[in-house]
Amino acid sequence: MGYIMGVRYVVKTPKKLGKIIRDMPPNAVKTLVRLIDDLGESGPIRPEYPNYSKLGAVTYHCHLAYSWAACWRCEKDEYIVEVEYVGSREKAPY
């Protein structure tokens, strides 16, 4: 996992994120970068993103583009957001 320091939250990203990004369309990459920045600045609750939803008590997801999604988790009372999945909507763990 990589670490990206935000103002309030630390965002952990998958080790293979660089490889995944190479396969993504530019608009999805742009949305992902903005999402990671927003997660670091303001935390895991991001209703302004397309198809955002809470998947469980501490897990969330949104769509980055038509065929691309991201899933993340943030334990209650913690300031670490872990991006667990970035990839195809069809293979997303939800």
Summary of the structure (lengths in Angstrom):
residues: 94
radius of gyration: 12.0
end to end distance: 21.0
largest distance: 34.5
contacts: 268
relative contact order: 0.22
helix: 29%
strand: 34%
